[in-house]
Amino acid sequence: MSDRLPGFSTLAVHAGAQPDPTTGARATPIYQTTSFVFNDADHAASLFGLQAFGNIYTRIGNPTNAVLEERVAALEGGTAALAVASGHAAQVVVMQQLLQPGDEFIAARKLYGGSINQFTHSFKSFGWNVVWADPDDIASFERAITPRTKAIFIESIANPGGSITDIEAISTIARKAGVPLIVDNTLASPYLIRPIDHGADIVVHSLTKFLGGHGNSIGGIIVDAGTFDWSKAGKYPMLSEPRPEYHGIKLHETFGNFAFAIACRVLGLRDLGPALSPFNAFLILTGIETLPLRMQKHCDNAKTIAEYLAGHPAVSSVSYAGLASDKYNALARKYSPKGAGAVFTFSLKGGYDAGVSLVSNLKLFSHLANVGDTRSLVIHPASTTHSQLDDAAKVKSGAGPDVVRLSIGIEDKEDLIADLEQALTA
């Protein structure tokens, strides 16, 4: 084989995986075990002291999970990755490495409702404070920076409205402030957008969505870009200062450009414990093999259906960056030229009641709280995923009372349009 770098589809099938050396199994085995035998006492001591890499206990690492981690890191262009139990778990583990009590992070106001809730309420228990900025007003990120700011958090494609975030512009602000940019790339997947190429330092995913792709397993992942200097200015003591639990090792000094992924594993995952099961890792790996095929079909279907809805008399507006008339279309062409994703919203002229009625009358679309499935999904965010927000916050996050969110699957688009037509008529 030549020395050329493998393409995306090849990496989606092969990255991180080899035939099992013992059995010859071609598919990555499910290592369904809690613990792993040490060679001897010295081997055990070296593993626990971070002097050697290897398996100790599945809460900390597992060979099935390791293949998943290497594959997603390769697809995202990162140096290393850590798989965890869910996307929410990934966010907690990331922030634990960055924030001390009283610290702040800036987050884009257009986010998944669960993230808004986690950042606003749950993170307060740790003494971590969120400051909101408007991704449609890039300068608002710079205005929000204070001496306590330790990170900026955005979504590449925002949930639920499908708006595209200007990653490079916000990365410039993060660099100037000397803080890492964290990008949730769940809705885009690395097939559409690779945030590290545009200045992200950390990428997170809910593996539950497009990477797994089949609605059968929950997981999350953290990808370390290897681009941030964790020792500069002493802002990040978890990485730059001696760790007493590891005999004074300085993680950044020792592990260099994958130190953040190591910190997430040996400080976050080890002690907080949100481990991904090997079985779920196996299912998600299987899903990733078809990611390029699925994502292109998702995007092609979504654009056709968005165009159909934009012309429907019952619809007042459609928010889909793939439409030429959409305010985010220029950003979509810059960051996501292969397609604007599969998740978008539209507003109904009948308001809240019309949204509730629509989701009740659809037959092929499944009414549930998820996105990124092979099946097409629908939800009315104001009454479900964003219901904890007040009305003003719902509108600001793109989940007003008249808004319906669709996650377009890979079915025949004619059947999806027929289902929407009958439900809108009803």
LOKOLPA-668601 format. One line per 10 residues: for each residue z, y, x of N, C-alpha, C. Coordinates in steps of 0.2 Angstrom, whole numbers. Last residue first. Example, Ala and Ser with C-alpha at 12.3 -4.5 7.8 and 13.67 -1.06 7.14 Angstrom:
35:-11:64:36:-5:68:39:0:64 | 39:-28:66:39:-22:62:39:-16:66
This chain:
41:88:-271:47:86:-275:52:92:-275 | 33:94:-261:31:94:-268:37:93:-273 | 40:89:-250:40:97:-251:38:98:-258 | 38:76:-251:45:78:-251:45:86:-253 | 25:74:-250:28:72:-256:35:75:-257 | 23:80:-237:20:83:-243:23:81:-249 | 30:71:-228:32:78:-229:29:81:-235 | 22:60:-230:29:60:-232:32:67:-233 | 10:64:-225:10:62:-232:17:62:-234 | 14:66:-212:11:72:-216:12:70:-223
16:53:-208:21:58:-208:20:64:-212 | 3:47:-209:9:45:-213:15:50:-213 | -4:54:-199:-6:55:-206:0:53:-211 | 2:50:-187:3:57:-190:1:58:-197 | 10:35:-185:3:38:-187:5:45:-190 | 25:37:-175:21:34:-180:14:37:-181 | 33:42:-165:27:40:-163:23:36:-168 | 42:57:-172:41:50:-168:34:48:-166 | 50:72:-171:44:68:-173:43:62:-168 | 63:78:-178:61:75:-172:56:70:-173
66:94:-187:62:87:-186:62:85:-179 | 77:103:-196:75:101:-189:72:94:-190 | 77:117:-206:77:110:-206:74:108:-199 | 85:132:-213:81:128:-207:82:121:-208 | 92:140:-221:85:138:-223:82:134:-218 | 103:144:-213:104:140:-219:98:137:-222 | 100:142:-195:101:146:-202:101:141:-208 | 100:139:-182:101:134:-187:104:138:-193 | 99:147:-170:93:144:-173:94:139:-179 | 110:153:-166:109:147:-163:102:144:-165
111:164:-175:110:165:-168:108:159:-164 | 114:157:-187:108:160:-186:106:162:-179 | 127:152:-184:122:147:-186:115:151:-185 | 134:164:-182:133:160:-176:127:155:-178 | 134:168:-196:131:172:-190:129:168:-184 | 141:158:-202:134:159:-204:131:163:-198 | 151:148:-190:150:153:-195:143:155:-196 | 150:131:-186:149:137:-184:149:142:-190 | 150:118:-191:157:121:-188:156:128:-186 | 137:114:-193:142:116:-199:148:119:-197
127:109:-185:130:116:-184:135:118:-189 | 125:96:-190:126:97:-183:129:104:-181 | 126:100:-206:128:95:-202:130:97:-195 | 121:111:-213:126:107:-216:129:101:-212 | 112:116:-204:118:121:-206:123:117:-210 | 103:106:-201:108:108:-196:114:112:-199 | 97:93:-208:98:100:-210:104:103:-206 | 85:82:-201:92:84:-202:92:91:-204 | 75:68:-197:76:74:-200:83:76:-201 | 63:58:-187:70:60:-189:70:67:-192
53:45:-183:54:52:-185:60:53:-189 | 56:33:-170:55:35:-177:56:42:-178 | 59:33:-157:52:32:-159:51:33:-166 | 70:48:-155:69:41:-157:61:40:-157 | 74:61:-153:71:57:-147:70:50:-148 | 90:64:-160:83:66:-159:81:61:-154 | 102:63:-174:99:61:-167:92:64:-167 | 109:60:-187:110:65:-182:108:62:-175 | 97:58:-201:102:56:-197:103:61:-191 | 85:52:-211:90:57:-211:96:55:-207
69:47:-206:76:45:-207:81:51:-206 | 54:48:-214:58:51:-210:66:49:-211 | 50:41:-226:48:38:-219:52:41:-214 | 55:49:-236:56:42:-236:55:39:-229 | 64:64:-242:59:61:-237:61:53:-237 | 73:69:-250:67:66:-253:63:63:-249 | 84:74:-243:85:69:-248:79:66:-250 | 78:84:-236:80:79:-232:82:73:-237 | 75:93:-247:70:90:-243:72:84:-239 | 88:97:-252:83:93:-256:78:90:-252
92:105:-241:96:99:-243:92:94:-247 | 83:115:-241:83:111:-235:87:104:-237 | 85:121:-254:78:118:-253:79:113:-246 | 97:126:-252:96:121:-257:90:117:-256 | 95:136:-242:99:131:-241:98:125:-245 | 78:141:-246:84:142:-243:88:136:-242 | 65:141:-250:70:140:-255:77:140:-252 | 56:142:-240:57:148:-244:63:147:-249 | 62:135:-225:60:134:-231:61:140:-236 | 58:134:-208:62:137:-213:58:137:-220
59:122:-195:55:126:-199:60:128:-205 | 60:116:-178:63:118:-184:58:122:-188 | 58:102:-167:57:109:-169:60:110:-176 | 54:91:-154:59:93:-159:58:100:-160 | 45:87:-145:44:84:-151:49:86:-156 | 36:97:-133:41:93:-135:40:91:-142 | 24:104:-130:30:108:-131:36:104:-133 | 14:98:-116:16:98:-123:23:101:-124 | 10:100:-103:8:93:-107:10:93:-114 | 16:111:-99:9:111:-101:6:105:-104
29:119:-98:28:112:-101:21:111:-104 | 29:131:-92:34:126:-90:32:119:-92 | 18:138:-97:20:139:-90:24:133:-88 | 17:136:-110:11:134:-106:13:134:-99 | 30:140:-114:28:133:-115:22:131:-110 | 29:153:-112:33:150:-108:32:142:-108 | 19:156:-122:17:158:-115:22:154:-110 | 26:153:-134:20:149:-132:18:150:-124 | 37:159:-140:38:155:-134:32:151:-131 | 32:164:-152:34:168:-147:36:165:-140
17:156:-158:24:156:-157:26:161:-151 | 3:155:-160:7:161:-162:14:161:-161 | 0:142:-155:-2:148:-151:1:155:-153 | 13:130:-154:9:134:-158:7:141:-155 | 23:125:-146:16:123:-145:11:126:-149 | 35:129:-150:32:133:-145:25:131:-143 | 40:132:-166:37:127:-162:33:130:-156 | 46:136:-181:48:137:-174:46:131:-169 | 38:142:-195:39:136:-191:41:139:-183 | 42:149:-211:41:150:-204:42:143:-200
42:146:-224:41:153:-223:40:154:-215 | 34:134:-235:37:135:-228:36:142:-226 | 27:131:-246:34:131:-247:38:133:-240 | 13:131:-242:16:137:-246:23:137:-247 | 9:128:-225:11:125:-231:15:131:-235 | 5:130:-212:1:132:-217:3:130:-224 | 15:125:-204:14:132:-204:9:135:-209 | 13:111:-206:19:115:-210:18:122:-210 | 2:109:-198:2:107:-205:7:111:-209 | 7:112:-186:2:116:-188:1:115:-196
17:102:-184:19:109:-184:13:114:-187 | 9:91:-184:13:92:-190:16:99:-190 | 2:93:-172:-1:92:-178:3:94:-184 | 13:93:-163:9:99:-163:5:99:-170 | 19:80:-164:23:86:-166:18:92:-167 | 9:72:-159:11:72:-166:14:78:-169 | 9:76:-146:3:76:-150:4:76:-157 | 23:73:-143:20:79:-142:14:80:-146 | 23:58:-144:28:63:-148:25:70:-148 | 13:55:-135:12:54:-142:17:58:-146
20:59:-123:13:62:-125:12:61:-132 | 31:51:-124:32:58:-124:25:61:-126 | 26:37:-123:30:40:-129:30:47:-129 | 21:37:-110:17:35:-116:20:38:-122 | 32:40:-102:26:44:-102:21:43:-108 | 42:30:-105:43:37:-107:36:41:-107 | 42:16:-103:37:19:-108:37:26:-109 | 53:15:-95:47:12:-93:41:15:-97 | 64:19:-102:61:24:-98:54:21:-95 | 68:8:-110:65:13:-113:61:18:-108
74:0:-99:68:-2:-103:64:3:-106 | 85:9:-96:80:7:-91:73:5:-95 | 92:7:-108:89:14:-107:84:13:-101 | 96:-6:-108:92:-4:-113:88:3:-112 | 104:-6:-96:98:-10:-96:93:-8:-102 | 114:3:-100:110:5:-94:103:1:-94 | 120:-5:-110:117:1:-112:112:4:-106 | 125:-15:-101:120:-17:-106:116:-10:-108 | 134:-8:-93:128:-10:-90:123:-12:-95 | 141:7:-100:141:0:-100:134:-2:-97
147:21:-91:141:18:-95:141:11:-95 | 163:28:-92:158:24:-89:153:21:-94 | 173:40:-91:168:39:-96:162:34:-93 | 185:42:-82:183:36:-85:178:35:-90 | 192:51:-75:191:53:-82:189:46:-86 | 192:45:-62:198:47:-65:198:49:-73 | 178:42:-59:184:37:-57:190:39:-61 | 171:53:-63:170:46:-66:176:42:-65 | 177:63:-54:176:63:-61:176:57:-64 | 178:58:-40:183:62:-43:183:62:-51
167:50:-38:173:48:-35:179:52:-37 | 156:56:-46:158:49:-46:165:47:-44 | 155:69:-43:156:67:-50:158:60:-50 | 154:68:-29:160:71:-32:161:69:-39 | 141:63:-28:147:59:-25:153:61:-28 | 134:74:-33:134:67:-36:139:63:-34 | 137:83:-23:139:84:-30:139:78:-34 | 131:78:-11:139:78:-12:141:79:-19 | 119:76:-6:120:73:-13:128:73:-14 | 118:84:5:114:86:-1:114:81:-7
133:80:12:128:84:12:124:85:5 | 144:72:14:139:69:11:133:73:10 | 154:79:22:153:72:23:146:70:20 | 154:92:17:153:91:24:151:84:26 | 157:89:3:151:92:5:149:91:13 | 170:83:4:164:79:2:158:82:4 | 181:80:17:178:86:14:171:83:11 | 195:69:17:188:70:17:185:76:14 | 209:67:16:206:73:19:199:74:20 | 210:54:10:212:55:17:209:61:20
207:55:-3:202:51:1:204:53:9 | 216:62:-10:215:56:-12:211:51:-8 | 214:75:-4:220:71:-2:220:64:-4 | 200:82:2:202:78:-4:208:74:-2 | 198:98:9:200:91:10:202:88:4 | 185:108:0:191:107:3:193:100:4 | 172:107:-6:173:110:1:179:109:4 | 173:102:-19:168:99:-14:169:101:-7 | 184:108:-25:183:101:-26:178:98:-21 | 182:122:-22:186:118:-18:186:110:-19
170:132:-23:171:126:-26:175:121:-21 | 170:144:-16:171:144:-23:172:138:-26 | 169:147:-2:175:144:-4:176:144:-12 | 157:152:3:162:157:0:168:154:-3 | 149:137:4:149:144:5:154:148:0 | 149:124:1:155:126:5:155:134:6 | 138:120:-7:145:120:-10:151:123:-6 | 123:126:-9:128:126:-3:135:126:-6 | 111:116:-17:116:121:-18:121:120:-12 | 102:106:-18:100:112:-16:105:117:-15
103:93:-24:104:94:-17:102:100:-14 | 102:90:-38:96:93:-34:97:93:-27 | 109:77:-46:110:82:-41:104:84:-37 | 111:73:-63:106:73:-57:108:79:-52 | 119:64:-74:120:70:-70:115:69:-64 | 118:57:-91:117:56:-83:117:63:-80 | 123:46:-104:122:52:-101:121:52:-94 | 121:36:-119:122:37:-112:121:44:-110 | 119:23:-131:121:30:-130:123:30:-122 | 106:15:-140:111:15:-134:112:22:-133
95:15:-149:99:9:-149:105:10:-143 | 84:24:-150:90:25:-154:94:19:-154 | 74:24:-141:74:19:-146:80:19:-151 | 75:32:-129:69:33:-134:69:28:-140 | 80:35:-116:81:29:-119:76:27:-125 | 74:48:-115:74:44:-110:75:36:-112 | 77:55:-128:70:53:-126:70:48:-120 | 93:50:-130:87:53:-133:81:51:-130 | 103:45:-122:103:43:-129:96:45:-132 | 105:53:-111:100:47:-111:99:44:-118
106:69:-111:109:64:-115:103:58:-115 | 107:75:-94:103:72:-100:108:69:-104 | 106:88:-82:110:83:-86:105:81:-92 | 105:94:-66:101:93:-72:106:87:-75 | 108:107:-54:110:101:-58:107:100:-64 | 100:118:-50:104:114:-45:107:108:-48 | 83:124:-54:90:121:-56:93:117:-50 | 71:129:-50:77:132:-47:83:129:-50 | 60:122:-54:60:129:-56:67:132:-54 | 61:109:-50:56:112:-47:56:120:-49
72:106:-58:73:107:-51:67:110:-48 | 66:103:-71:70:110:-70:71:111:-62 | 52:98:-76:57:96:-70:60:102:-68 | 45:93:-91:48:99:-87:53:95:-82 | 39:81:-96:37:88:-98:39:93:-93 | 46:71:-90:39:70:-91:36:77:-92 | 60:73:-90:56:75:-84:48:74:-85 | 63:80:-106:63:74:-102:59:77:-96 | 66:90:-116:60:90:-113:58:83:-109 | 79:87:-121:73:88:-126:66:87:-122
87:87:-109:86:81:-114:80:82:-118 | 91:95:-99:84:93:-99:82:88:-105 | 101:107:-95:101:101:-100:94:100:-101 | 105:113:-80:100:113:-85:100:106:-89 | 114:125:-71:114:118:-74:109:118:-79 | 114:133:-56:111:133:-62:111:126:-65 | 129:139:-46:124:134:-48:121:135:-55 | 130:155:-39:133:150:-43:127:145:-45 | 127:168:-33:130:162:-29:133:157:-33 | 120:177:-39:127:177:-40:131:172:-36
107:174:-35:110:181:-33:118:181:-34 | 106:162:-42:106:163:-34:109:169:-32 | 106:166:-55:111:162:-53:112:162:-45 | 95:174:-56:101:177:-57:107:173:-54 | 85:164:-53:85:170:-49:92:173:-50 | 87:156:-65:89:153:-58:89:159:-53 | 81:164:-74:89:163:-74:91:160:-68 | 68:163:-71:71:170:-71:79:169:-71 | 66:149:-72:65:153:-65:69:159:-65 | 67:146:-85:72:143:-80:72:147:-74
67:152:-100:64:154:-93:68:152:-88 | 66:140:-112:70:144:-108:66:146:-102 | 58:138:-128:58:136:-121:62:142:-117 | 64:131:-143:62:137:-139:62:135:-132 | 68:122:-153:63:120:-148:60:126:-144 | 79:123:-161:73:127:-163:67:125:-158 | 92:117:-159:87:114:-163:80:117:-163 | 89:115:-142:90:112:-148:94:116:-153 | 77:121:-130:83:122:-134:83:118:-141 | 72:115:-116:70:116:-122:76:116:-127
82:117:-106:75:118:-104:71:120:-111 | 98:125:-108:94:120:-110:86:122:-109 | 110:131:-96:105:132:-101:102:125:-103 | 124:138:-88:121:132:-91:116:134:-97 | 130:143:-72:126:145:-78:123:139:-81 | 146:145:-64:140:141:-66:137:145:-72 | 158:153:-62:156:147:-58:150:144:-59 | 165:169:-63:159:165:-65:158:159:-60 | 175:178:-59:177:171:-62:171:166:-63 | 169:190:-57:171:186:-51:174:179:-53
155:188:-69:161:191:-67:163:187:-60 | 140:190:-79:143:188:-73:150:192:-71 | 134:196:-89:140:192:-91:143:189:-85 | 123:202:-84:128:206:-87:134:202:-88 | 115:191:-82:117:195:-76:123:199:-78 | 112:187:-95:115:183:-90:118:186:-85 | 105:198:-100:112:197:-103:116:192:-99 | 92:198:-95:97:202:-92:104:201:-94 | 85:190:-104:87:187:-98:93:191:-94 | 86:187:-119:87:193:-116:90:191:-109
84:175:-124:79:180:-126:80:186:-122 | 96:169:-121:90:167:-117:84:171:-119 | 111:178:-120:105:177:-125:99:175:-121 | 127:170:-117:121:175:-115:115:173:-120 | 145:169:-118:138:167:-120:133:173:-118 | 156:160:-108:154:167:-110:146:166:-112 | 170:149:-109:163:150:-109:161:157:-111 | 183:143:-98:181:148:-103:173:149:-103 | 195:131:-96:188:133:-94:185:138:-100 | 207:125:-99:207:132:-96:200:134:-94
206:113:-105:206:113:-98:206:120:-94 | 205:117:-118:211:113:-116:211:112:-108 | 193:123:-119:199:128:-118:205:124:-116 | 184:114:-121:185:116:-114:191:120:-113 | 184:113:-136:187:108:-132:188:110:-124 | 178:126:-140:184:123:-142:187:118:-137 | 166:130:-133:170:135:-137:177:132:-138 | 160:118:-128:161:123:-124:166:128:-127 | 159:110:-140:163:107:-134:165:113:-130 | 151:118:-148:158:116:-151:162:114:-145
139:118:-141:143:125:-143:150:123:-144 | 136:105:-141:138:108:-135:142:115:-136 | 134:103:-154:139:99:-151:141:102:-145 | 122:111:-156:128:112:-159:134:109:-156 | 112:115:-142:114:109:-147:121:111:-149 | 109:132:-140:111:126:-138:112:121:-143 | 108:148:-137:104:143:-140:105:136:-137 | 115:155:-128:118:154:-135:114:149:-139 | 119:148:-112:114:151:-116:116:150:-123 | 134:152:-103:130:147:-107:125:151:-111
144:154:-89:139:157:-94:135:152:-97 | 161:150:-86:154:148:-85:150:152:-90 | 176:154:-77:171:155:-83:165:152:-81 | 194:149:-74:187:150:-72:182:151:-79 | 206:144:-79:204:152:-79:197:154:-77 | 206:130:-69:209:134:-75:208:141:-74 | 190:128:-61:198:128:-61:200:131:-67 | 175:120:-60:179:125:-63:186:123:-62 | 167:109:-55:165:116:-53:171:121:-55 | 170:97:-58:169:98:-51:169:105:-50
171:98:-72:177:96:-69:176:98:-61 | 158:100:-76:162:105:-76:168:104:-72 | 153:86:-75:150:92:-71:155:97:-70 | 161:80:-84:161:78:-77:159:83:-73 | 156:86:-96:164:87:-94:164:85:-87 | 143:83:-96:145:90:-96:152:90:-94 | 144:69:-98:140:72:-92:143:79:-91 | 149:67:-110:153:65:-105:150:68:-98 | 138:72:-118:144:76:-118:149:74:-112 | 130:61:-116:128:67:-113:134:72:-113
139:46:-110:136:50:-115:134:57:-112 | 144:39:-99:144:36:-106:140:40:-111 | 134:41:-85:140:41:-88:139:39:-96 | 126:40:-69:126:38:-76:133:38:-79 | 121:51:-57:127:47:-59:126:46:-67 | 110:53:-43:112:54:-50:118:50:-51 | 101:62:-30:105:57:-32:107:58:-39 | 91:72:-28:94:68:-22:98:62:-24 | 77:74:-39:84:75:-36:86:71:-31 | 66:72:-47:65:76:-41:72:77:-37
66:66:-59:68:73:-59:67:76:-52 | 63:53:-55:59:56:-60:60:64:-60 | 73:50:-46:67:50:-44:62:54:-49 | 84:50:-55:84:55:-49:77:56:-47 | 81:39:-63:81:46:-66:81:51:-60 | 82:29:-53:76:30:-57:75:37:-60 | 95:29:-49:90:30:-44:83:32:-48 | 101:26:-61:103:32:-58:97:34:-53 | 96:13:-64:95:18:-69:96:25:-65 | 102:6:-53:95:7:-54:93:12:-59
116:8:-56:113:11:-50:105:11:-50 | 118:0:-67:118:7:-68:115:11:-62 | 117:-12:-61:112:-11:-66:112:-3:-67 | 128:-12:-52:121:-12:-49:116:-11:-55 | 140:1:-54:138:-5:-56:130:-6:-54 | 155:11:-53:148:10:-52:146:3:-53 | 167:14:-60:165:18:-54:158:17:-53 | 169:4:-69:170:10:-71:168:15:-66 | 167:-8:-61:161:-5:-65:163:2:-68 | 171:-8:-44:173:-9:-51:168:-5:-56
164:-8:-32:171:-10:-33:173:-12:-40 | 150:-9:-22:153:-10:-28:160:-12:-28 | 146:3:-9:146:-3:-12:149:-3:-19 | 146:12:6:144:12:-1:144:4:-3 | 160:17:16:154:13:15:152:13:8 | 170:26:16:167:25:22:161:20:22 | 178:28:5:172:32:5:168:31:12 | 189:20:4:190:26:8:184:30:9 | 185:9:-3:190:13:-6:191:20:-2 | 177:3:7:174:5:1:179:10:-3
186:0:17:180:5:19:177:8:12 | 194:-9:11:197:-3:13:191:2:15 | 185:-20:9:188:-17:4:191:-10:6 | 182:-23:23:177:-21:18:180:-17:12 | 194:-27:27:192:-21:30:186:-18:26 | 196:-39:19:201:-33:18:198:-27:21 | 180:-44:14:186:-45:17:190:-39:16 | 170:-43:4:169:-47:10:176:-49:13 | 176:-42:-13:175:-39:-6:174:-45:-1 | 168:-44:-29:172:-47:-24:170:-44:-17
170:-33:-43:165:-36:-37:169:-38:-32 | 172:-32:-61:174:-31:-54:169:-34:-49 | 167:-34:-73:171:-28:-72:172:-26:-65 | 150:-37:-78:156:-39:-74:160:-33:-74 | 135:-39:-80:140:-38:-85:147:-41:-82 | 122:-33:-75:128:-36:-71:134:-34:-76 | 107:-38:-81:113:-34:-83:119:-37:-79 | 93:-36:-69:98:-40:-73:104:-35:-75 | 77:-29:-71:84:-28:-68:89:-32:-72 | 64:-42:-70:68:-36:-74:75:-35:-71
62:-52:-62:59:-46:-61:62:-40:-64 | 73:-63:-52:71:-60:-59:68:-53:-58 | 76:-70:-41:69:-68:-42:68:-65:-48 | 89:-73:-38:86:-77:-43:78:-76:-44 | 93:-64:-27:96:-71:-28:91:-76:-33 | 87:-52:-28:86:-56:-22:88:-63:-23 | 77:-47:-41:83:-49:-40:83:-54:-34 | 64:-35:-37:66:-42:-40:73:-44:-37 | 70:-18:-39:67:-23:-35:68:-30:-38 | 71:-1:-43:71:-8:-45:67:-12:-40
69:13:-41:76:10:-40:76:2:-41 | 54:14:-50:59:17:-46:66:14:-46 | 45:8:-59:47:4:-53:53:8:-49 | 42:15:-71:42:8:-71:46:5:-65 | 42:28:-67:45:27:-73:46:19:-74 | 34:28:-56:41:29:-55:45:27:-61 | 21:27:-62:23:22:-58:31:22:-57 | 21:39:-69:21:33:-73:23:27:-69 | 21:49:-58:26:48:-63:27:42:-67 | 15:41:-43:15:45:-48:20:44:-53
21:39:-26:20:36:-32:19:42:-38 | 14:46:-12:19:47:-16:17:44:-23 | 5:36:0:5:41:-5:11:41:-9 | 3:27:10:9:31:10:10:36:5 | -3:12:2:-4:18:6:3:21:6 | 0:-6:4:0:0:0:0:6:4
